[in-house]
Amino acid sequence: MAEENKAEVAPLQSQDLIVVLEALQLASSRAAFKIEEFKTIGETYTRLYTFLLASGVIKPQQPASQSEDGANQQGN
């Protein structure tokens, strides 16, 4: 009878968290947040990013101006 009362729960996977992280990046780049929401959104993004890094799901991001070998791409 206990089995019948359990609601079916959709599993949350690491890919789902990556999608949320990317959605926050996209929304912030499109100015989708009000100024008073920046702190909360930024803190949430940082916690999620740190969690995904610590769990090995993602790797640290490199600055856009550097290639994988560390060379500066802007100056050629």
Contacts in CASP RR format, 6 or more apart in sequence:
PFRMAT RR
TARGET T0000
AUTHOR 0000-0000-0000
METHOD contacts of the structure
MODEL  1
MAEENKAEVAPLQSQDLIVVLEALQLASSRAAFKIEEFKTIGETYTRLYT
FLLASGVIKPQQPASQSEDGANQQGN
14 52 0 8 1.000
14 55 0 8 1.000
14 57 0 8 1.000
17 48 0 8 1.000
17 51 0 8 1.000
17 52 0 8 1.000
17 57 0 8 1.000
18 52 0 8 1.000
18 57 0 8 1.000
18 58 0 8 1.000
20 48 0 8 1.000
21 45 0 8 1.000
21 48 0 8 1.000
21 49 0 8 1.000
21 52 0 8 1.000
21 58 0 8 1.000
24 41 0 8 1.000
24 42 0 8 1.000
24 44 0 8 1.000
24 45 0 8 1.000
24 48 0 8 1.000
25 45 0 8 1.000
27 33 0 8 1.000
28 41 0 8 1.000
28 45 0 8 1.000
33 41 0 8 1.000
49 58 0 8 1.000
52 58 0 8 1.000
53 59 0 8 1.000
53 60 0 8 1.000
62 68 0 8 1.000
62 70 0 8 1.000
65 72 0 8 1.000
65 73 0 8 1.000
65 74 0 8 1.000
66 72 0 8 1.000
66 73 0 8 1.000
67 73 0 8 1.000
END
